[in-house]
Amino acid sequence: MGGAHFPGEDEVAVVDGEGEAVVPLRDVGKMEHGCEHYRRRCKIVAPCCGEVFACRHCHNDDTASGDRHTICRQDVEKVVCLLCDTEQPVSQVCISCGVNMGEYFCDVCKFYDDDTEKGQFHCYDCGICRVGGKENYFHCAKCGSCYAVALRDNHQCVENSMRQNCPICYEYLFDSLKGTRVLDCGHTMHMECFSEMVEHNKYTCPICSKTALDMTHHWALLDQEIEATIMPPVYRYKVWVLCNDCNKVSEVDFHVIGHKCSHCNSYNTRSTSRPADLSGSSSPSTSDSSENNP
């Protein structure tokens, strides 16, 4: 037969623009089906409403304007093969036509994806699948999420920091599809939200007010501007300030441009009262009324 190759039970002949090609049966239709979120060869049957959707995100987007409800990924029990339209229990290989319904498959998350270049992996501590390659991430138990290995022993831990809403757009961070940024203070937000915040000249964490960028150069410019701007005699007096970065109190010269912390040299400060150990009054405050809370 002149060395010709014929499709076996696990292969299929596919005719394309350049002629007939033989591909493994499991790869038929790979990267040709899916939605804007994932490339996959199946749809899921929503366990909550029984409707068929390309993925859980498509379901959640579709119900957002009406009977709003979301899918718990682990609750999905049935899928529909897009090549043969067979409804079946969750598994990687179609029980009818034999194709892989997803090159990457997680039987915990009931998750399928043909685009394996994303580097998908399941984190058992998070309880969900992540992307980016397992070798590039570690799970921080205190923060409650996977972080890049560059942050191992190199970040400020905040308990369940990722299991919060983004302080800018209020989208839940833990399973968001958008990239996130861990600030020096340990709080987190979407990368694009952080960039937009900086574009609007906001350089502090929206949650704790600590400086979110290296402001050394900016502080030096303020030093020069203050030195060049002499205050009139009537404004030459001392004020007390609380530093948002080091949380210490300083008595500094009043200036309309800014007040520099005498401990860490940050200008990220705010006016406060004289410390109790110096004045005998209550502890430094910035109009905090928590004492009245039950």
C-alpha angles and dihedrals in degrees: 000000000000094000093298116163121222125197114263128206091282096044136065134199114240123191115214135165092286097047137269121342130183116225132172111271092236091060098054110127094007113167090001099097139047136067141280090287104045141009106228141140099233143053126222128238106228108235091208101055105007093238123136119242136170091240142338092269091056088051093049092047092049094051095042094091098043133016092007114210136134136223123246100220094214091057095063109115105166136044135183120227111232093209100053101012093234117156110216146150117286113282137129098247123055111246091215111040100016100232125139104254087202130012086215114044131176116191091196097055093029085231128159129186132161094194099085092167086087089074097232120196136165118241109204092196092054090039092222141078120269134193132223102067126294091244090061097056141056130192117245106207095200096047088043099226148071116278132186113272089244087071095054106123085350106090140067108254117227115183111254091348092159094046091075137083119268105264090225107043098013094228114146107261104201097076100017117139091219124091117260135212126214110215123215089256090058097249118124139216139162114290092231091048090052091050091050091048091054091047087060091053095254110140104168134082110266090220106046102010094234117146110272099194138043100272098175094116093045092050089052090054090051089051090056094045093049092048090052094047111070115197120228114256092255090063097046101109140112127263134185118238135184115219114226090203104050098016092229129132124236137184106222141165113274115248131168092224098055149303120253121215109240091212106051101008093239121146090205091107140128134202117269140164128274112280115264094238089060103039104023089234128118121298120283112289140178099204093295110164097185091122087075094056117106 
